[in-house]
Amino acid sequence: MIHANAAADRAAIRAGLHAGPTAGLAPGHVQGNLVILPQDWANEFLRFCQANPKPCPLLAVSEVGDPMLPTLGADIDIRTDVPRYRVYRDGELAAEPTEIAALWRDDFVTFVIGCSFSFEEALLAAGVPVRHIQMHRNVPMYRTSLPCVPAGRFRGDLVVSMRPLAPADAIRAVQITSRFPSVHGAPVHLGAPERIGIADIDRPDYGDAVEIGDGELPVFWACGVTPQVAIRNARPPIAITHSPGTMLITDLLNTRLAAL
């Protein structure tokens, strides 16, 4: 079933009317991180995801050369339906276009990975504040010193997203997000950012800095930007991802992802 708000938001993105972060768009709907690779790199990346399910929980994998993702939405065309893409060539960022139709190849395989935007809805419903939404900013994301499990040519350290919370809200957030393993699940770290290799909490590697109030803890979740670090290290001849914070909006409902 197509839900009008998700379809309408995708249509606006496809028409070039929205090229920014997707946090808060299509309430109730699952959003996804994106990785597109040539077929001869896809199996190794699939194994990387399987070995690292916290940062890389797979929602869908396309058929070779098919830009459509019918399990996520009947009208989704991955070449046009993400607000902004990142194109890597030999591991280096080469461009950030708003559509990739001209770059599409018959050997491309698309991976869609769960996004923490899905569990934020459950946090808000439980009265747990989400600071970057309150501040109308992109979620802050950081490279860490926590290594992922390598798979073939793909290896690298974990990227995390951060939400500052009062201790009682942090405990509640652990309980809530533990029910959403397909969109990163429970946090991987609370407090003491230096212990996971983050030198300056006020200078995220991706996204925007947010205020951390007196007595609040920075709470860190595994992030779907992690594959972009692995792609830089693996250096495939071409790879395409989402620009951090600009996700694929699907027709799936967040409530369907919650574990009992």
Secondary structure, DSSP 8 states (H G I E B T S, - for coil): ---HHHHHHHHHHHTTS--S--TTSSTTEEEEEEEEEEHHHHHHHHHHHHH-TTT--EEEE--TT--B-TTT-TT-BTTTSSS-EEEEETTEEEE--S--GGG--TTEEEEEEE-THHHHHHHHHTT---HHHHTT----EEEEEEE---BTTB--EEEEEEEEE-HHHHHHHHHHHTT-GGGT-S-SEES-GGGGT-S-TTS-SBS------TT-EEEEEE-TTHHHHHHHHH--S-EEEE-TT--EEEEEEGGGG---
